[in-house]
Amino acid sequence: MRLSLPASSIALAVLLLAAVSRSPAIEIGDPAPPLQISQWVRGEAVELKADVDRVYVVEFWATWCRPCTAVIPMLSRLQRKYEAQGLVVVAVSSEKDAEVNVPEFVQRREARIAYRVAIDDKGQTKRAYLDAFGSPEIIPQSFVINQAGLIVWRGHPAELESVLEDVFAGRHDIKAARERDAAERRERETAEVNERYKTMICAPASQPGSKETGQKLLDLIWDNPERLNRFAYSIATSPKINDRHYDLAVKAAERAMVLTNEKDFEIIDTYAIALYKAGRIDEAISRQQHAIRICRVEHRRNQMQMLLAQYQDSKKR
């Protein structure tokens, strides 16, 4: 019987979902913003513009970032490999004290770096790319700009080679790249809202805006029955939660039930639990009876029978 599970077994898993980022100011397929550069440390200055003879990679990095410096050999190799086809790699740093750190770094590694290196002008380029895409703290992060001057991909530089192969071959799918990027942003945002909501409802005292945050999380997982079910069950049962929004639990479980055509007994059981906790006893009894009828797992059916008896007993009192 799920209500009697020990605290260590009761999942706050819904509050540990993976994530999405906020709606961006720019998307894959949009024209590339211009580079705002205060100093070109290595290589000649370039402007990002439509050019049938040019494909650009704009790489955001920092001298203190080990994953960033680890991809220097790979970026240099790609610059050499595709240079004749028009590839221009530009590494942009927005780090603190970049005017000192970046030239010193490049000077020590001049032989290893085969591409342009630049310093962002007061963070303007970072804001136009990283911030606009909702990922201001993620580096290394690469952007590919095609011959039409459009951003056609962004991600970790480790994935660049296959992307560049497709771009130069004319088979890169911008629509698919945009859809993938949107899904990744959504996952990041879900994770961020999750963590915020978990912190709020597990705090000793009620936190302003907690219910609104819960509703936002609910909106983000609205079409995922498994996540909706975990969300509802956690709110209804987890002993770690101090500020319970039973109405959100009911809404989440009801939506999960609709998405599964009322054929998943576990989800219906969760819905009954949420209804019971919300004080809607008659509805909880009805739904629990339905869950029992369609359940073909004996031990779960027995557990749900015990819960049903609990609901019925509470009605008599």
Backbone torsions as a table, in degrees:
resi	resn	phi	psi	omega
1	MET	NA	119.2	-169.1
2	ARG	-64.6	-31.7	-177.8
3	LEU	-65.4	-21.8	-176.3
4	SER	-98.8	7.3	179.1
5	LEU	-64.2	148.4	176.7
6	PRO	-65.5	159.1	-176.3
7	ALA	-56.9	-36.5	-177.9
8	SER	-65.9	-19.3	-178.6
9	SER	-96.9	-12.7	-177.0
10	ILE	-84.8	118.7	-170.8
11	ALA	-79.9	133.4	160.9
12	LEU	-99.7	29.9	-172.1
13	ALA	-58.8	-35.1	-179.9
14	VAL	-61.6	-26.0	-179.2
15	LEU	-87.2	3.2	177.0
16	LEU	-120.3	29.2	-179.4
17	LEU	-63.3	160.3	173.9
18	ALA	-77.5	179.6	-163.8
19	ALA	-126.2	-165.8	173.2
20	VAL	-157.4	154.2	177.1
21	SER	-98.0	170.8	-177.4
22	ARG	-70.8	165.1	179.5
23	SER	-57.6	126.7	-172.7
24	PRO	-81.4	160.1	172.8
25	ALA	-84.2	-10.2	-178.2
26	ILE	-148.1	153.0	-177.2
27	GLU	-135.3	164.6	172.2
28	ILE	-58.2	132.8	-177.4
29	GLY	101.9	-11.6	178.1
30	ASP	-84.0	157.6	175.5
31	PRO	-60.4	142.3	-179.0
32	ALA	-72.0	129.3	174.3
33	PRO	-63.7	153.0	179.0
34	PRO	-68.0	153.4	174.3
35	LEU	-79.4	130.8	175.6
36	GLN	-108.0	101.6	-169.6
37	ILE	-119.0	132.7	177.3
38	SER	-90.4	-26.5	-179.1
39	GLN	-155.8	131.1	171.8
40	TRP	-93.2	107.4	-174.1
41	VAL	-79.9	-37.9	179.3
42	ARG	-139.5	129.4	178.7
43	GLY	87.6	165.8	-178.8
44	GLU	-78.1	155.5	177.8
45	ALA	-67.2	145.5	176.3
46	VAL	-133.3	156.5	173.1
47	GLU	-115.8	136.9	178.1
48	LEU	-82.0	113.0	179.4
49	LYS	-153.0	161.5	178.4
50	ALA	-59.4	128.0	-178.4
51	ASP	-158.0	117.1	-176.6
52	VAL	-62.3	-16.0	-178.1
53	ASP	-102.7	7.4	-174.4
54	ARG	-134.3	137.8	166.9
55	VAL	-127.3	132.8	-176.2
56	TYR	-112.0	144.6	165.9
57	VAL	-117.7	120.1	174.5
58	VAL	-104.7	116.9	-174.3
59	GLU	-111.6	123.1	176.7
60	PHE	-96.7	130.4	-172.6
61	TRP	-153.7	179.6	174.3
62	ALA	-151.4	151.8	-177.7
63	THR	-67.1	-27.7	-178.1
64	TRP	-84.7	-7.1	-173.7
65	CYS	-90.4	106.7	-177.4
66	ARG	-62.1	-43.0	176.0
67	PRO	-60.2	-30.8	177.9
68	CYS	-68.3	-47.9	-177.7
69	THR	-71.1	-23.8	180.0
70	ALA	-67.9	-24.9	-178.1
71	VAL	-93.9	3.9	178.8
72	ILE	-56.6	-47.5	179.5
73	PRO	-60.8	-38.4	-179.9
74	MET	-67.1	-43.8	178.0
75	LEU	-63.0	-39.6	177.9
76	SER	-64.8	-40.8	178.8
77	ARG	-63.4	-42.1	179.4
78	LEU	-66.0	-38.9	178.0
79	GLN	-60.4	-43.6	179.6
80	ARG	-69.2	-40.5	-176.3
81	LYS	-63.7	-41.7	-173.5
82	TYR	-107.7	8.2	-176.5
83	GLU	-59.1	-40.9	-179.0
84	ALA	-66.6	-21.6	178.5
85	GLN	-91.6	-1.5	174.1
86	GLY	105.1	15.8	179.4
87	LEU	-74.8	135.1	173.6
88	VAL	-128.3	113.9	177.5
89	VAL	-97.7	129.1	177.9
90	VAL	-125.6	118.3	177.0
91	ALA	-97.3	123.0	-175.7
92	VAL	-115.0	127.5	177.4
93	SER	-111.7	133.4	176.4
94	SER	-114.1	14.3	-172.4
95	GLU	-67.3	161.5	176.0
96	LYS	-64.8	139.3	-179.8
97	ASP	59.9	32.6	-179.1
98	ALA	-60.6	-33.4	-177.6
99	GLU	-60.8	-25.6	177.8
100	VAL	-97.1	-49.0	-171.9
101	ASN	-67.5	-43.5	-173.6
102	VAL	-68.4	-49.3	178.0
103	PRO	-58.7	-40.2	178.9
104	GLU	-63.4	-43.1	-179.8
105	PHE	-62.2	-48.4	-177.3
106	VAL	-65.1	-39.8	-179.6
107	GLN	-60.9	-39.6	-179.6
108	ARG	-70.7	-23.3	-174.7
109	ARG	-121.6	24.9	-174.9
110	GLU	-52.2	-40.8	-175.9
111	ALA	-68.7	-22.2	-176.2
112	ARG	-91.8	-18.3	-173.3
113	ILE	-102.8	119.3	-175.5
114	ALA	-111.3	15.0	-174.9
115	TYR	-132.8	172.8	-179.1
116	ARG	-72.7	144.0	177.4
117	VAL	-130.6	133.1	-175.2
118	ALA	-139.1	160.5	177.5
119	ILE	-110.3	128.5	-179.4
120	ASP	-62.7	142.9	178.7
121	ASP	-89.0	98.0	177.5
122	LYS	55.4	33.8	176.0
123	GLY	74.7	10.5	-176.2
124	GLN	-66.7	-39.2	-179.9
125	THR	-70.3	-40.6	176.2
126	LYS	-57.9	-45.3	-179.5
127	ARG	-64.4	-36.3	-177.8
128	ALA	-72.3	-23.1	-178.0
129	TYR	-113.2	-71.7	-174.2
130	LEU	-62.1	-50.6	-178.9
131	ASP	-65.2	-41.6	-177.5
132	ALA	-64.2	-29.6	177.9
133	PHE	-90.0	1.5	176.9
134	GLY	78.4	21.6	-180.0
135	SER	-134.4	58.5	-171.6
136	PRO	-66.9	-21.4	-175.2
137	GLU	-103.7	1.3	-173.4
138	ILE	-94.0	110.5	171.2
139	ILE	-138.6	150.0	-1.5
140	PRO	-70.0	149.3	177.9
141	GLN	-146.0	128.8	-175.5
142	SER	-112.9	147.1	174.8
143	PHE	-125.4	134.7	176.6
144	VAL	-107.8	126.8	178.6
145	ILE	-112.7	123.9	-175.1
146	ASN	-85.2	-173.6	-175.6
147	GLN	-65.9	-19.4	177.6
148	ALA	-89.1	1.7	179.5
149	GLY	79.8	20.3	-178.9
150	LEU	-104.2	144.4	171.6
151	ILE	-73.6	116.7	-175.4
152	VAL	-112.0	-5.6	179.4
153	TRP	-167.7	150.8	167.8
154	ARG	-147.9	151.5	-179.6
155	GLY	163.4	-162.5	179.6
156	HIS	-75.3	139.1	-177.6
157	PRO	-60.6	-19.2	178.5
158	ALA	-61.6	-22.3	-179.0
159	GLU	-93.2	-0.3	-170.6
160	LEU	-62.3	-40.3	-170.2
161	GLU	-59.5	-46.8	-179.2
162	SER	-66.8	-34.4	178.1
163	VAL	-65.3	-46.7	-179.7
164	LEU	-63.4	-37.5	176.7
165	GLU	-57.6	-44.9	-179.3
166	ASP	-68.7	-39.4	-179.3
167	VAL	-63.8	-47.8	-179.0
168	PHE	-68.5	-26.7	179.0
169	ALA	-85.4	-6.2	178.9
170	GLY	76.5	20.2	-178.4
171	ARG	-117.2	10.6	179.0
172	HIS	-68.5	131.1	-177.4
173	ASP	-95.5	100.3	-177.2
174	ILE	-66.1	-40.0	-179.7
175	LYS	-61.2	-44.8	178.9
176	ALA	-64.1	-39.3	178.5
177	ALA	-64.4	-39.6	178.5
178	ARG	-65.2	-42.2	179.8
179	GLU	-65.3	-41.0	178.3
180	ARG	-64.5	-42.3	-179.7
181	ASP	-64.0	-41.0	179.0
182	ALA	-63.3	-40.0	179.0
183	ALA	-65.1	-40.0	178.7
184	GLU	-66.4	-39.8	177.3
185	ARG	-62.4	-42.0	-179.4
186	ARG	-63.1	-39.3	178.0
187	GLU	-64.9	-40.9	178.7
188	ARG	-64.0	-42.8	-179.2
189	GLU	-65.4	-40.0	178.7
190	THR	-60.0	-43.3	179.1
191	ALA	-62.5	-43.0	-179.9
192	GLU	-63.5	-46.0	-179.5
193	VAL	-67.2	-39.3	175.5
194	ASN	-52.4	-53.7	-175.9
195	GLU	-62.4	-40.5	179.9
196	ARG	-64.9	-44.0	-179.4
197	TYR	-65.7	-43.3	178.3
198	LYS	-57.7	-45.8	179.7
199	THR	-61.0	-41.6	-178.0
200	MET	-65.6	-50.0	-172.5
201	ILE	-79.4	-15.2	176.7
202	CYS	-95.3	-3.2	178.7
203	ALA	-68.1	152.7	-178.5
204	PRO	-59.8	-33.7	-179.7
205	ALA	-119.2	155.3	179.9
206	SER	-59.8	136.1	-177.4
207	GLN	-105.0	132.7	177.5
208	PRO	-57.6	135.2	176.7
209	GLY	83.0	4.9	-176.4
210	SER	-66.1	-41.0	-179.0
211	LYS	-67.5	-38.6	177.8
212	GLU	-62.7	-37.5	177.6
213	THR	-67.0	-39.7	176.2
214	GLY	-62.0	-39.5	178.1
215	GLN	-65.3	-37.9	178.3
216	LYS	-63.9	-42.7	177.0
217	LEU	-62.2	-41.5	178.6
218	LEU	-60.2	-42.0	178.4
219	ASP	-61.2	-38.4	-177.3
220	LEU	-69.6	-29.5	-177.7
221	ILE	-107.1	16.7	-169.7
222	TRP	-58.0	-26.9	-177.1
223	ASP	-107.0	15.6	-179.1
224	ASN	-118.3	99.4	-174.3
225	PRO	-61.4	-36.1	-179.5
226	GLU	-65.4	-44.2	179.0
227	ARG	-67.8	-39.7	177.4
228	LEU	-60.6	-41.4	-179.9
229	ASN	-64.5	-43.8	178.6
230	ARG	-65.6	-39.5	176.9
231	PHE	-56.5	-52.2	-177.0
232	ALA	-63.9	-44.7	-176.7
233	TYR	-66.5	-39.4	178.9
234	SER	-63.6	-47.1	-179.7
235	ILE	-61.4	-39.5	-175.7
236	ALA	-75.9	-26.6	-168.8
237	THR	-126.2	-22.8	-172.2
238	SER	-67.3	128.0	178.7
239	PRO	-71.6	-11.3	-179.5
240	LYS	-77.7	-16.4	-174.8
241	ILE	-89.8	131.5	178.5
242	ASN	-105.6	-26.1	-178.2
243	ASP	-115.9	95.2	-172.1
244	ARG	-97.2	129.8	177.3
245	HIS	-107.2	82.1	-175.6
246	TYR	-63.5	-30.5	179.5
247	ASP	-65.6	-34.5	176.0
248	LEU	-69.8	-37.0	177.5
249	ALA	-62.6	-43.1	178.4
250	VAL	-62.5	-45.7	-178.8
251	LYS	-61.6	-42.9	-179.0
252	ALA	-65.5	-46.4	-178.3
253	ALA	-66.7	-37.8	178.4
254	GLU	-63.4	-42.7	178.4
255	ARG	-63.3	-42.8	178.5
256	ALA	-61.7	-37.8	179.7
257	MET	-65.4	-42.3	179.0
258	VAL	-64.7	-42.7	-178.7
259	LEU	-63.9	-26.2	-179.6
260	THR	-104.0	15.7	175.9
261	ASN	56.7	31.8	177.7
262	GLU	56.1	34.2	-178.4
263	LYS	-113.5	-0.6	-179.9
264	ASP	-103.8	108.5	-174.6
265	PHE	-65.6	-29.9	179.4
266	GLU	-66.4	-41.8	179.5
267	ILE	-67.3	-40.6	178.4
268	ILE	-65.7	-37.3	175.5
269	ASP	-61.2	-43.1	176.7
270	THR	-62.2	-42.3	178.6
271	TYR	-59.7	-42.5	178.4
272	ALA	-63.1	-42.0	178.2
273	ILE	-60.6	-45.6	-179.3
274	ALA	-63.9	-41.4	177.5
275	LEU	-62.3	-43.8	179.2
276	TYR	-60.7	-47.0	-179.6
277	LYS	-65.1	-28.6	179.0
278	ALA	-83.3	0.4	177.3
279	GLY	86.0	11.2	-179.5
280	ARG	-98.5	72.5	-168.0
281	ILE	-66.3	-46.8	-178.1
282	ASP	-59.3	-43.4	179.3
283	GLU	-66.3	-37.3	178.7
284	ALA	-62.7	-42.5	179.4
285	ILE	-62.5	-46.4	-179.2
286	SER	-60.9	-44.8	-179.2
287	ARG	-69.7	-36.7	178.9
288	GLN	-65.9	-37.9	176.4
289	GLN	-62.3	-39.9	177.3
290	HIS	-63.5	-44.6	179.6
291	ALA	-59.3	-41.6	179.8
292	ILE	-65.1	-40.1	-178.8
293	ARG	-61.9	-38.1	-175.4
294	ILE	-94.7	-5.6	-178.8
295	CYS	-77.0	132.9	178.3
296	ARG	-115.3	13.1	178.8
297	VAL	-107.3	111.1	-168.7
298	GLU	-58.5	-48.2	-176.5
299	HIS	-65.4	-32.7	177.1
300	ARG	-72.7	-36.3	177.9
301	ARG	-63.4	-39.5	177.6
302	ASN	-64.4	-40.8	178.4
303	GLN	-63.7	-42.4	-179.8
304	MET	-69.2	-29.6	174.7
305	GLN	-63.4	-39.6	178.0
306	MET	-65.0	-39.7	176.6
307	LEU	-65.9	-41.6	178.3
308	LEU	-58.5	-42.3	178.5
309	ALA	-62.9	-36.9	177.7
310	GLN	-63.5	-43.4	178.7
311	TYR	-63.7	-44.1	-179.1
312	GLN	-65.1	-39.7	178.2
313	ASP	-63.8	-40.3	-179.1
314	SER	-64.4	-30.2	179.2
315	LYS	-70.1	-31.2	-179.4
316	LYS	-73.3	-25.5	-175.5
317	ARG	-77.8	NA	NA
